[in-house]
Structure formats: structure tokens, C-alpha cells
Amino acid sequence: MGFASMNNNNAQTSPQDTTIFSKQFSFGQCLFVFFLIFLLVGGAWVAYKYIDLLQELDRCSEKTMAQVHELHQDLIACHKHNKGTF
């Protein structure tokens, strides 16, 4: 009769799990991890856009240099053609 109401002190308890997945994280810790992931993704996006901009500038400078070379050749040809008129 009294045995049914007694606490069972001999019950086996499982050893405490020490893996990271069993830990409860606070809201602040989750927010901090989210912020770090946001910074990482944002930084990667900015780096991608910066590299894309550099490539675009390189393409524009190649085009500009080709145009400058063409204008220079035209100027040389014009100068040779009009050499005696100055």
C-alpha cells in the first residue's frame, strides 16, 4: 500500500548528452548567429557585385582603348595627308 506512493529513487537516469544539438539556445544567441550568416551572405554578394563591376570596367576600358587607338590612327593619317598644308 505504501509502496505505490513512494518515490522510485533507484530509477536509472540516462547519462547527460554532451552534443551541441541537445543544448537549448537563447533568442539572443540565435539572433547573433542569424546576424553572422546575414553578414556572410551580404559580404559574398557585395564581393560578387564588386568583381562584376571590375570586369565591366575592364570591358569598357578595352573598348575605350580600341577607340582611342582608332582615333589616333585617324589623326596620324590625317596629319600625313595634310602635312604640307600647315
C-alpha positions in Angstrom: 0.0 0.0 0.0 2.6 2.5 1.0 4.9 1.2 -1.8 2.8 2.7 -4.5 3.2 6.2 -3.2 6.9 6.0 -2.6 9.3 7.8 -4.9 11.4 5.5 -7.0 15.0 6.7 -6.2 16.6 3.7 -7.9 15.3 4.6 -11.4 18.1 4.7 -14.0 18.8 8.0 -15.5 20.5 8.3 -18.9 23.9 10.0 -19.0 23.8 13.6 -19.9 24.1 14.1 -23.6 27.0 16.5 -24.4 26.4 17.1 -28.1 25.8 20.6 -29.3 22.4 19.6 -30.6 21.0 18.9 -27.2 21.7 22.4 -26.0 18.9 25.0 -25.8 20.0 28.2 -27.4 18.6 31.6 -26.3 16.9 34.0 -28.6 19.9 36.4 -28.4 22.3 33.6 -29.5 20.0 32.6 -32.4 19.8 36.3 -33.4 23.6 36.6 -33.3 24.0 33.6 -35.5 21.4 34.9 -37.9 23.3 38.2 -38.0 26.6 36.5 -38.7 25.0 34.5 -41.5 23.4 37.7 -42.9 26.9 39.4 -42.8 28.5 36.4 -44.5 25.9 36.3 -47.3 25.8 40.0 -47.7 29.6 40.2 -47.9 29.6 37.5 -50.5 27.0 39.4 -52.5 29.0 42.7 -52.3 32.2 40.9 -53.3 30.4 39.3 -56.3 29.0 42.7 -57.4 32.4 44.4 -56.9 34.1 41.7 -59.1 31.3 42.1 -61.7 31.8 45.9 -61.7 35.6 45.5 -62.1 35.0 43.1 -65.1 32.6 45.7 -66.6 35.1 48.4 -66.2 37.8 46.2 -67.8 35.5 45.6 -70.8 34.7 49.3 -71.1 38.4 50.3 -70.8 39.3 47.8 -73.6 36.6 49.3 -75.8 37.8 52.8 -75.0 41.4 51.9 -75.7 40.4 50.4 -79.0 38.5 53.6 -79.8 41.5 55.8 -78.7 43.8 53.7 -80.9 41.5 54.1 -83.9 41.2 57.8 -83.4 45.0 58.0 -83.0 45.4 56.2 -86.3 42.9 58.5 -88.0 44.8 61.5 -86.6 48.1 60.1 -87.9 46.6 59.5 -91.3 45.1 63.0 -91.4 48.4 64.5 -90.4 50.2 62.7 -93.1 47.6 63.7 -95.6 47.7 67.4 -94.6 51.4 67.5 -93.9 52.2 70.2 -96.5 49.2 72.4 -95.8 50.2 73.8 -92.4 
